[in-house]
Amino acid sequence: MTDGLRQLRWYAVLAAVLFGIVPMTMVSLLVAQEKTPQSVGLLLIGGIPLVIAAIVYAVIGLAHDDPEVAAHRLRRSMALVAIADVLVLGGNALIRMG
């Protein structure tokens, strides 16, 4: 295993946990406690499946033997987490400003 792929695996797992699961949980709790507008809950309908897909891609990338395919899956996982963050956190900020 190359050193770059090993680092990419660490970063993909950290991204899925720190930037995927934790923000979705925090925003879900804000919506459940009614401390944010209910329309933010609609953003979670798109964000949570993106994070789940990112976790699936990360697991596939971690388990794959071919380094190129594994790196591709891990990068796609991190991209999905970034898209979910922009959707939910950015949407939350825009809704609160409006």
N, C-alpha and C positions, 0 to 999 in steps of 0.2 A: 504494500500500500504506500502510495506516495505521501509525502509530508503535506502537500497542498490539499489532498483529499481528506486527510485526517483533520486538518483545520476546518475545512468546509463542513465536515460532519458535525464538529462542535458548534460552529456558527449556526448551522441549520437547526440544531436542537435548541440552542439558546434563543434563536429568533422565534421558533414556534412557541416556546414557553413564555419568554419575557414580552414579546411583542404580539403574540397571538392569543394565547389562553388568558393571560392576566388582564389585558385591556377588555376583552370581551366579557370576562367575569365582572370586572368593575362596572362597566356600562350596564350590564344586565342587572346588577344590584342597584344601581342608581335608578333604573327604570322601575324595578320592582318596589322600591321604597318611595316612588313618586317624587324624587328629588331632581328630576329632569323631565322635560316635556315628553309626553307619551309617543309623539311622532319619532323620537329617537329609537323607540322599540322597533319601528319598521326598518331602520337601518341594520338592526341586528339580524333581520331575516336574510339579508345578503351577506353580512359579515361572518356570521357563525359557520355557514357552509363553506365559505372560503378558507377559514381556519381549519376546519375538519379536512378539507381537501389538501391543505398544506401539510397537515400532520400525516396524512396517508402518503403523500409524495416523499416526505422526509423518511418515513419508515421504509418505503420501497428503496429509496436511495441508500439508506444505511445497510440494507440487507443485500444489495446488488453486488455482484462480483466484478463486473466490468467497470473500471474507474471512470471512463468517459460517460457511460450511461448513468452511473451513480452521481457524478458531478452535475449532469444535466438535471436529474430529478431533484437534487438538493437545491440547486439554483432556482428551479421552478417553485419549490416549496417556499423559499424565502421571498420570491416575487409575490406569491399568493398572500403571504402574511402582510407584506407591504400594501397590497391593494386593499385588503380587509381593514387595515389600520386607517388608510386614507378615507375609506368609505365611512367607517363608524366614527372614528375620532374627529375627522374633518367635518363630517355631516353633523355631528353633535355640536361642534363649535359654531358652525354656520346657523344651525337652528337656534342656538342660544343667543346669537348676536341679533337674530331677526325679530 
